[in-house]
Amino acid sequence: MNVNKVEENIYEIPPSTLMARVEGTIKKFQMKVPVHIYANEYILEKIKLDRTLDQISNVACLGGIQKHAIALSDAHQGYGFCIGGVAGTDANDGMISPGGVGYDINCGVRLLRTNLFLNDINKELPSLLDKIFKNIPSGLGSKGKLNISYKDLDEVLDTGLNWALKQGYALEQDLHHCEENGFLKDANSELISEKAKQRAIKQLGSLGSGNHFLEIQRVDEIYDRAIAKKLGIIKKDQITVMVHTGSRALGHQVCSDSLRNVEKAMKKYNIQVPDRELACVPANTKEAKDYLSQMACAANFGFCNRQLITHWLRESFQEQYNKNTDDMDFHLIYGVCHNILKIEEHEVNGKKMLLNIHRKGATRAFPPGHSDIPQDYKSIGQPVLIPGTMGSASYLCVGKPKAMDLTFGSTAHGSGRLMSRSKATKQYWGSKIKEDLGNKGILVKAASMKVIAEEAPGAYKDIDQVVQVSHDLNIIEKVVRLVPVGVVKG
């Protein structure tokens, strides 16, 4: 594959003809746009270890794709699209692909600040983690604590964080400081299958497993004090809390149901793609519109899931410190999605166009002044959260104007895996990882040692380099570096 260095941290695969086997026959597919890879030499070599570049080149063949297909600095192999992939197709008749969002619809991250410092929590950290572990269900197949009706579930799917606010699980400010105010309006719960609802109803308010986590962090470094202060971060060793989870089994079932519908429709519309995992339909079809409505339901569930966890986090801290939310300044800095499809306006060849922006393992990073940013952040840009592993750093950044040109207003969503979970469990022992992290001052509570092995820091790319690439490209600006002190894994 022809990968050319265009400039520092930007590589390109020019449009070419790809050969792929479709239903037993070798066929030709033409890349309609180039691929842009945002990486340094170290990261590019890691990206080349799996099928990432093949997958993003296949994406460049989708009908209606505009400008370029993008692999970000955390890119690695996924389903259809690579994870860490971004693509924009014409919103009128360009392709919409469920693989460009993935199975964990609206997996995302939120960051909460407090006015506590490391000295305030150090001695009580084991007790605090015990309370959090007890109050927030986690682990494979974990079930939430709520006993909601199917009517309630439909309202969650249709209205997102508005349901949580109505039920007393959210503050008004939580909605203002969440991407899309925690609510995708095109949702229609009537389109969600009975099986998906059955899987969802017991899981609302649960962390799940895999790479999902709750992390108590301390401020390690402040790069821009003025912006940090605007976000409520004032000093080193200040305590923050990060939440990372998604739509759980609901998102998985919605994706599975949608893929079946889309694969059937492809024959009707005579659509062929170089990889069956890139199943897609034109945006102006019933199947595409149904998918967007179903995806919005799963996204709204994901928003609510993180909000309920936030509510129980606040309760855990209140119980431990006998202070209320305002006393501790336990407020949401921002919450982002990183598996989502949005219809957004972007400039292509000097002309404004509405595009279907597929972000698969990618975080929105809008610049200062953008209409979709909360009013109190308009002057600094959208807060961007890029979590690392339980043994490395996470970053609080802000979006920059260059992102709109280079990445459709997007950046990396995390470290990006270097090895599969199965490979990680062969290479690492969970108990040893836990011990090593403890020696570094990081306490870990997990549902199983297997999860700790799967999520070993060595199974991921270097988060500092991943973030530095986007910072150097002026897609984002680093504001605060955060490091874990206490971790709850599912």
MOWO-V724301 format. One record per pair of residues at least 4 apart in sequence whose ideal C-beta (glycine too) atoms are under 8 Angstrom apart, sorted by the first residue. I is the first residue (numbers start at 1). J is the second residue. Records with the same first field share a line. If there is no record, write none. Layout:
I->J  J
//
This chain:
1->13  53  54  57
2->13  14  16
3->11  12  13  37  44  53
4->11  12  13  14
5->10  11
6->10  11  12  36
8->472
9->38  39  40  469  472  473
10->36  37  38  406  473
11->36  37  38  39  44
12->34  35  36  37  68
13->31  34  35  37  53  56  57  60
14->34
15->30  31  32  33  34  60
16->30  31
17->28  29  30  31
18->28  29  30  31  57  58  61  274
19->26  27  28  29
20->26  27  29  58  274  275
21->25  26  27
22->27  272  273  274
27->272  274
29->58  61  272  273  274
30->61
31->35  57  60  61
32->60  61  62  63  65
33->60  65  66  67  68  69
34->60  68  69
35->53  56  57  59  60  68  69  70  71
36->68  69  70  71  406
37->44  47  53  56  70  71  75
38->70  71  72  73  406  407  469  470  473  475
39->43  44  47  71  73  75  469
40->44  73  465  468  469
41->45
42->46  462  465
43->47  73  461  465  466  469
44->48
45->49
46->416  418  461
47->52  53  71  75  76
48->52  53
49->418
50->76  77
51->55  77  82
52->56  71  75  76  77  82  84
53->57  71
54->58
55->59  77  78  80  81  82  85  275
56->60  69  70  71  75  81  82  85
57->61  69
58->273  274  275  278
59->65  69  80  81  85  87  100  278
60->65  68  69
61->65  273  274
62->87  89  94  95  97  273  278  280
63->89  93  94  95  271  280  282
64->89  90  93  94  95  282  283
65->69  87  88  89  94  95
66->88  89  90  94  346  348  353  355
67->88  346  348  349  408
69->85  86  87
70->85  86  87  362  407  408  410
71->75  82  84  85
72->84  85  86  361  362  407  410  411  412  413  470
73->84  412  416  465  466  467  469  470
74->83  84  361  412  413  414  415  416  461  466
75->82  83  84  85  361  416
76->82  83  84  416  417  418
77->82  83
78->82  83  85  99  102  360  361
79->99  102  103  277
80->97  98  99  100  275  277  278  279
81->85  87  97  99  100  102  278  358  360
82->360  361
83->102  360  361  416  417
84->360  361  362  412  413  416
85->100  358  360  361  362
86->357  358  359  360  362  407  408  410
87->100  357  358
88->344  346  348  355  356  357  358  408
89->94  95  96  283  355  356  358
90->94  283  353  354  355  356
91->283  343  353  354  355  356
92->283  284  354
93->282  283  284
94->282  283  355  356
95->271  280  281  282  283  356
96->100  280  281  282  283  288  291  292  341  356  358
97->101  262  278  279  280  358
98->102  255  258  259  262  279  280  291  295
99->259  277  278  279  280  360
100->341  358  360
101->105  255  295  339  340  341  358  359  360
102->107  255  339  360  361
103->251  252  255  256
104->246  247  248  251  252  339
105->246  247  250  251  254  255  295  298  299  302  339  340
106->246  247  251  298  299  300  301  302  303  337  339  340
107->212  244  245  246  247  251  302  337  338  339
108->179  244  245  246  302  303  306  335  336  337  338  339  340
109->242  243  244  335  336  338  363  385  387  413
110->178  242  243  306  310  332  333  334  335  336  385
111->240  241  242  243  332  333  334  335  383  385  396
112->240  241  242  243  310  313  330  331  332  333
113->231  232  233  238  240  329  330  331  333
114->238  239  240  241  317  328  329  330
115->238  328  329
116->120  121  238  239  321  328
117->121  218  235  237  238  239
118->122  218  237  239  485
119->237
120->239  321
121->125  128  216  239  485
122->485
124->128  320  321
125->129  216  443  485  486
126->130  443
127->131  320
128->132  216  316  317  320  486
129->133  216  443  445  486  488
130->134  445
131->135  316  319  320
132->136  214  312  313  316  445  488
133->138  445  488
135->312  313  315  316
136->205  206  207  214  309  312  313  316  488
137->142  143  144  145  205  206  207
138->142  206  207  208  209  212  214  447  488  489  490
139->207  208  209  447  448  451  490
140->208  209  447  448  490
141->209
142->203  206  207  208  209  447  490
143->202  203  206
144->202  203  204  205  206  308
145->205  312
146->204  205  308
148->152  153  156  201  204
149->153
150->154  197  201
151->155
152->156  163
153->157  189  197  200  201  204
154->158  189
155->159  163  189
156->160  163  204  300  301  304
157->187  189  192  297  298  300  301
158->187  188  189  297  300
159->163  183  187  300
160->164  180  182  183  184  187  299  300  301  303  304
161->165  170  174  175  178  181  182  183  300  303  304  307
162->166  175  182  183
163->167  304
164->169  170  174  182  303  304  307  308  311
165->169  170  171  172  174  175
169->307  308  311
170->174  175  182  307  310  311
171->325  331  332
172->176
173->177  331  332
174->178  182  307  310  332  335
175->181  182  183
176->181  374  375  376
177->331  332  333  334  335  374
178->182  303  332  334  335
179->334  335  336  337  364
180->184  303  337  372
182->300  303  304  307  335
183->300  303
184->295  296  299  300
185->296
186->292  293  296
187->293  296  297  299  300
188->293  294  296  297
189->297
191->290  293  294  297
192->196  197  250  254  294  297
193->197  253  254  257
194->198
195->199  253  257
196->200  249  250  253  254  257
197->201  250
199->203  248  249  250  252  253
200->204  248  249  250  253  301
203->208  248  249  250  305
204->301  304  305  308
205->305  308  309  312
206->245  248  305
207->212  213  214  245  309  488  490
208->212  245  246  248  490
209->447  451  489  490
210->421  451  454  455  490
211->244  414  455
212->244  245  246  489  490
213->242  244  245  387  390  455  487  488  489  490
214->241  242  243  244  309  313  487  488
215->241  242  244  387  390  394  484  486  487  488
216->239  240  241  484  485  486  487
217->239  240  241  242  394  482  483  484  485
218->236  237  238  239  240  482  483  485
219->233  235  236  237  238  239  240  480  481  482
220->236  393  481  482  483
221->236  480  481
222->228  233  235  236  479  480  481
223->228  477  478  479  480  481
224->228  477  478  479
225->229
226->230
227->231  380  398  477  479
228->233  234  396  479  480
229->233  234
230->376  377  379  380
231->333  334  377  380  383  396  479  480
232->329  331  333
233->238  240  333  396  479  480
234->238
239->485
240->333  482
241->313  330
242->385  387  394  482
243->306  309  310  313
244->387
245->302  305  306  309  490
246->251  302  305  339
247->251  252  254  298  299  301  302  305
248->252  301  305
249->253
250->254  297  298  301
251->255  298  301  302  339
252->256
253->257
254->258  294  295  297  298
255->259  298
256->260
257->261  294
258->262  290  291  294  295
259->263  279
260->264
261->265  287  290  291
262->266  279  280  281  287  291
263->267  276  279
264->268
265->269  281  285  287
266->270  271  272  273  279  280  281
269->281  282  285
271->280  281  282
273->278  279  280
274->278
281->285  287  288  291
282->288
283->288  289  356
284->288
285->289
286->290
287->291
288->292
289->293
290->294
291->295
292->296  341
293->297
294->298
295->299  340  341
296->300
297->301
298->302
299->303  337  340
300->304
301->305
302->306  337
303->307  335
304->308
305->309
306->310  335
307->311
308->312
309->313
310->314  332
311->315
312->316
313->317  330
314->318  325  330
315->319
316->320
317->321  323  328  330
318->322  323  324  325  328
321->328
323->327  328
324->328
325->330  331
333->383  396
334->377  382  383  385
336->363  364  383  384  385
337->359  363  364
338->359  361  362  363  413  414
339->359  360  361
340->359
341->356  357  358  359
342->356  357  359  364
343->354  355  356  357
344->354  355  357  408  409
345->352  353  354  355
346->352  353  355  357  404  408  409
347->351  352  353  404  405
348->352  353  355
355->408
357->408  409  410
359->363  364  410
361->413  414  416
362->407  410  411  412  413
363->384  385  386  410  411  412  413
364->382  384  399  409  410
365->381  382  384  397  398  399  400  403  407  409  410  411  470  475  476
366->370  372  373  381  382  399  403  404  409
367->381  382  399  400  401  403  404  409
368->373  378  379  380  381  398  399  401
369->373  378  379
370->378  381  382  399  409
372->382
373->377  378  381  382
374->378
377->381  382  383  398
380->398
381->398  399  400  477
382->398  399
383->396  397  398
384->395  396  397  398  399  411  476
385->394  395  396  397
386->394  395  397  411  412  413  414  463  466  467
387->394  413  414  415
388->392  393  394  395  414  415  460  463
389->415  455  456  457  459  460  463
390->437  442  444  452  455  457  484  487  489
391->433  436  437  440  442  456  457  484
392->415  457  460  462  463  464  483
393->463  464  481  482  483
394->463  481  482  483  484
395->463  467  478  479  480  481  482
396->479  480  482
397->411  467  470  471  476  477  478  479
398->476  477  479
399->403  409  411  475  476
400->474  475  476  477
401->405  474
402->406  473  474  475
403->407  408  409  410  411  475  476
404->408  409
406->473  475
407->411  475
410->475
411->470  475  476
412->416  466  467  469  470
414->460  463  466
415->460  461  462  463  466
416->460  461  466
417->459  460  461
418->458  459  460  461
419->423  424  427  459
420->424
421->425  454  459
422->426
423->427  459
424->428  453  454  455  456  458  459
425->450  453  454
427->456  458  459
428->432  433  453  456  458  459
429->433  449  453
430->434  446  448  449  450  451  452  453
431->435  449  452
432->436
433->437  444  452  453  456  457
434->438  444  446  449  452
435->439
436->440
437->442  443  444  487
438->442  443  444
441->485
442->484  485  486  487
443->485  486  487
444->452  486  487  488  489
445->486  487  488  489
446->451  452  487  488  489  490
447->451  489  490
448->452
449->453
450->454
451->455  489  490
452->456  489
454->459
455->459  489
461->465  466
462->466
463->467
464->468
465->469
466->470
467->471  476  478
468->472  478
469->473
470->475  476
471->475  476  477  478
//
